[in-house]
Amino acid sequence: MKLDREKLYPWLAILRAKFMGSGRAMLLQEHFGSIQNVLHAPVDAIAAVSGFSREIGQAIHAAAQGQFDRDIDKELSWAEKEGVSILLYSDQGYPPTLRHIPAPPALLYVKGALRPEDILAVGIVGSRSASDGGRRLANKIACELAEAGLTIVSGLAWGVDASAHKGALRCKQGRTLAVMGNGLKFIYPREHSLIAEQIVQRGALVTELFYDVSPQGRNFPPRNRIISGLSLGVLIAEAPERSGALITADYALEQGKEIFALPGNIERGVSPGTNRLIQESRATLVTSAEDILRELSDKITFYRNELEGKIPKVDLEVPPPILHRKRKGSSKPADASPTAAQPHPADAPVASPPAESPPKKKPPSIPMSDEEKSVHDMLTEEAQHIDAICRKMQWPVSRVSSALGLLELKGVVERESGMRFRLADR
């Protein structure tokens, strides 16, 4: 596999610069017009951008002067040898559901293959110290979802994650994606090397981290946004009060994804987190794969119709990143990338609403991106199904869902049952 060094180099260089991450890099790309322009920009010009400094500008200048060339050459050689693809945010093969989340990764390393049908995916996460019953249920539900044609996404960890991957692999045609919190040079935990090999044959190992980044605790919470970002919905199985699984639920909520939870025994300490998600109405109680398939039936039908060509696929320009902000009471970090910038408006063209669309309303005095305003203007006091909103706007579900999720967090939109949305009472 031959990688395009000329295309990848600017990103591989700037992301290695001190203080940099996907969020900051994409903000600079938007400001200067291209990542190549960023690398050639004067230090003072970078320092003049809001939220940046001379120190950051000097770090980018050093990267542009070849500070990391040796590391980049080693990485590209390793990736070509190991058959690892490196996808940029703007590449056609980059997962569309991931592209439209807050704080999308600027690039993805993929060992195996991502397929168009992986858009029909469900994330399954939970405790590393899950009970036998929790692991058994995760395995069973994953297998049944895989048999229904859904891809299973998880994190290759002990407990629920490994059981979910194994359940998908148990299905003859099952596919599964493992999102790593380290570079693909390492398999963590090492005991899951055999599972990882099977996943490569029946899906992919995925990470946003350089190939030689070793497993570090700080990298696992941000990777959870990729698990939820790749999924239509996320099942939380046996999570304690503070856990990575609940961080994934936070990300899923912000991304406008469905959250499901398996209820647990209140007399044992393995499920207080999942039980609380249900108690607070943040997750739908499920006990089987059928429950999940029923809740996701509209989205599954929509995407299957797109995949089969029964409805036209809307292929829009890549929008600028919507960067992540911490919600009040959230258990996850303020930003998945090293920066905590505000959402930026999309520059993708917005389709003109058809004649039957409601007249545009004066938006509330709450900061909204252009993308959020466009979706807000399509809503009324009467709840509308997300598919109806997508048809009116000619936007894909992932893009509308992301905007709706952020509007919901800002308190201007309320979600009704069955993926229906309306303007919040004010």
N, C-alpha and C positions, 0 to 999 in steps of 0.2 A: 504494500500500500504506500503510494507516494503522496506525501502531504505538500500543500502549497505554502512553502516557507515565506514567500513574498507577502501573501495575504495574512498569514498567522503572526509573523514576526512583530509587527507593531503592538499587537495585543499581548503577546507573550513577554515583550519588553516592558510595557507600561505597567502591567499587572504585577511585575516583580519589583517595581520601584517602591521605595519606602513610603508608607502612609496610603498606598493606593489599594483599591479593590474594584470590583465590578461597578459599584454605584458611582464612585468618583470618576472612574475612567469614562463611563457612559455620559456623565454630566459634561465632562470636558469635550467628548466627541460631539455632543449636541452643540456646545458653545462654539467650537472651532470648525465644525463641519465634517471632520473626519478624524480618525485616530492618528493618521499620518500627519495631519496638520498639528495635532497636539504635540507630537514628538518634535516637530520642527518649530514650535512656538517659542518665543523668547521667555526667559524666566519671569520677567516683569509682567508679561501678558498673562501668564498662568496665575501669577500672584494676584492680578487684578480681578480675577473671577471670584465672585462671592463664595466664601467658604474655603478658599485656598490661600496659600502663603508662599513666600519666596522659598522656604525650606522644601515645600512640595515641588515647586517649580524646578529647583536645583536637583531634586531626586529624579524627576522626569528627564531633565537634561542629561543627567549621568546615564540613565537607561538608554536614551537616544544615541549617546556616544559609544555604545557597545559594552557597557558595564556587565551585561548579562549574556553576551553573545555565546560564550562557551557553554553556559547552562542551557540556553535555548537549543543550541546544536545537539547537545547530549539528549535533551528531551525529545526532539524531533526524530533523532536516530532511533532512540528507544521505542518511540511510538510506532514508527514504520516497521521495526523489527517485530513488535508484539501485535501488530494489526490493530492498533488503537486509532480511532478517528478523533479529530479535534474539530468540534462544531462551533462556529461563531454565532452569536445572537442573531445575526442577519442572514444566516445560511438557510436555504430552503429546507434542509433536513432537521433543523432545530425544532424540537417539539412545540407545536403551536399553543398548547395549553400553558406551557411553561413561559413562553415569550410574553404573555400578557399578565403575569402576576406582578405584584409589587416586588421590586428588587430582583429581577431575573438575573441569572448568572450570565456574564459576558461571553463565556465559552464553556463548553462541556467536553470532557474526555469520555469517550464511549468505547468499551471493549465488548464486541458482540454486534448487535444490530438493533437500531430503533426502526420500527415499521409504522406506516400510517395507521394501521389498526390499533396501535398502542394508545391512541387517543381514547379508546374505550378501556379505561384502567381504574382500578380501585386500590387505594393504599390500605395496608393492614399493618398496624404497629401496636406495640404494647410492651409490657414489662420484660426485662431480661431475666427476671426471677419468676416468671409465670408459673402457675400451678400446672399440674398434668392436665387438668380439665381445660385450662385456658389455652395451652398449646394444642390440645386435641381439637378444640373448637376452631382455632385459627387455621389449622391445617384443613379441617373439613370444609369450612366456608371458602377458603382460598381455592380448594379443588373444585367446588361446585360453581364458583364464579368463573374459574378458568374453563370449565366445561360449557358454560354459557357464552364463552367467547371473549371474556374480559381478561386483560393483562393485570397481574398482581404486582404492586410496587411496595417494596419494603426496604429495610436498611441493613440486612445481613447480620444483625446482632443476634446474641443468644436469645432464647425464649420465644416470644411471639413472632419476631421477625423471621427467624430461621424456619419456624413451623409454617409460616405463610408461604415462603419460597418453596419449601418441600411440598406443600399442598398443591401449588400450581404445577410443579414438576411431575407430580403424581398423575396429573391429567395428561393423556396421550398428546394432545395438541396444545397444552398449556404454555403460556408465556409469562415471564416474570422479569422485572427490572430491580436491580439492587443499587440503591443510591449510597455511595460511600462517603465517609467523613475523613478520608485520607486519599493520597495519590494511588493510582492503579498499580504502582510498583509493589504495593503491599496488599495483602488480604488480611483483613482484621474482622474477627479473630482468626488466627492462623488455622484453627481447627475446622474452619468453614471453607478451606481451599477446594475440597471436592464439590461442595455445593456451588461455589463460585464458577468452577469449570463447567458445571451443568447449566448454570444460568447463562454463561456466554453462548452456549449452543442453543438455548431456548429463550433468548432475550438479550440482556446487556447489563454490564457493570457500568455505572455512571458516576461521575464526580466532576466538580468544578475546580478541583485542586491540582496543582502541578504534580507530575508523576511521582516525584520523590518526597512528597509531604507525608511524614509518618503520622500514625494515629495520635491525635491530641484531643483532649476533652473539649477544648474551645471550638473545635471545628464541627462537632456533631450537632449542636442546636441549629446552626445556619443550614446544614444540609437537609434538615427536616422540611424546610420550605420547598425544597425540590421534590421531596416525596409527595407532599400535598399538591404541589404545582403540576405534577405529571398525572394527577388523578382526578376523576370526576367527583369522587367522594372518598372519605377516609374512615375506616373502621378502627376504633380504639378498643383494644381488648386488654383487660386487666392492667390498669395503670394506677400507681400510687398517687398521692396528692401532688407530689413534685416529681415530674418525670419528663423525659424527652417526648413521650407519646402525647402528653398534654401540650407541649410546645408545638408539636405537629398539629394538634387540634386548633391552637391559636392561629397558626398560619393558615390552616384550611378555612377558618372563619373569615379571616381578612381577605382571602382570595375568593370568597363567595362559593366555596365548595360545601357539599353536604358532609355532615359529620354523623357517624353512627357509633354506638357504644353497646357493648355486651354488658348486661347487668351482672353484678357479682354478689357473692355472699357477704352480707354486712357484718358478719361475725368474724370474718377473716380479713387480714390486712392487704389483700392483693388487688382490690378493686375500688378503693375509696375515690380515686380520681375519676374513673369511668362512671361510678354511681353519681358523683357530683355533677358531671356533665349532663347526665339525664335529668337530675333534680332541678338544675338551673335552666333546663330547656335549651341547652346549647348543642345537644346531640339527640338524635332519634334512637330510641331503644329498639334494638334488633336482636333476634335470637337465631336467625338463619340467613343463608344466602338469598332465599326467596324474598325476605323483607328488604334487603338491599336492592335487589333487582327491581322490585316493585317501586321503590322510592326513586330510583334512577331511570325508570322506564322511558320517560320523555326524552331525557338527554341521550340515552342509548339509541333510541329510535332516530332521533335527529342526526346523530353522527353516523349511524349505519346507513341512513339514506344518503348522506354526503359521500361516504366511502363507496357506495354502490352506484353513485351517479344519478340517483333518483331525484335529487335536488341539486341545484348548482352550488358549488363550493365557492365561498367568498374568500378570495386571496388578496388581502389588503397589504399595503405597505407596512413595514416594520415600524411600530410606534416607538417613540422615545421611552426610556424606562420610567415606570412609576415607582419611585423609591419608597422604601418601607418606613413607616413611622410606628412607634410603640403605642398601643392602645392602653387606656387607663385600666389597670388591674391585670394587664397581660403578664404571663409568666415568661415570655420570650424576650430576647435582647432587642434593643431599640432599633437595630438595623442589621440585616443579614450580612451586609458588606461593611468594610471599615468606615464608611461615611454614613451619616444620618441626615440626608438631605430631604428637602420637601418634594412632594410629587411635582413633576413637570408636565405641562400640557402636551398632548399628542399633536404631531403635525401631519398625521395621516388624514386624507380627505374624509370628510363626514358626509355620508349620503344625505341628500335632501329628503325630508320626510314626505311620504305620499299624502294625497289630498285628504284622506280620512284621519290623518294624524291630529291630535289635539293641538290647539294653539299654544304657542310657547308661553310659558308662565314666567313671571319674574322670579329668578332663583333666590333662595334664602341668602341672608348675609353671612354665608359660611364659605371660606375659600374652597373652590373646586377647580379641578383641571378642565380643559376644554372637553376632554373625553367624558368626564363625569357630568358636565353641564349638558352635553348632547343626550346622554341617557336620561338625566333628570327631566329634560324637556319632553321626553316621550311618555312620562308617567302621569297618572291621574290619581284621584282619590279612590278610584275603583281598581282593585288588584288585577294585574295582568300576568299571564304566564310568561316566563322568560323566553320561550320559543316565539311567542307573538311579538315581543319586543325585538328579538333578533330579526324576524322577518321584516318588520317595519324599517329597521335601520340598515338591513343588509350587512350586519356584522356577525362574526362567528360567536358562538355561545361563550367561548373562553373570554373574549374581549368584553362582552356585555356583563358577564358574571363578575369579572374583576372590578368593573366600575360600580356595579350594584353593591358589591361587598364593601367597597370604600364608602359609598353613600350611606349604606346601612350603619357603618361605624360612626359616621358623622351625625347620625340621628335624623337625616332628612328622608330616609326611605325605610319602610317597614316590610318585612318578609312575612307572607302568609303561608299556610300549608301548601304543599304541592308545587314549590318553586314559583309562587306568584308574589308579585311585588306591587306596592302602591306608595304614594307620597305619605309621609308621616304626618300625623295630626299635629298642628302647630298652633 
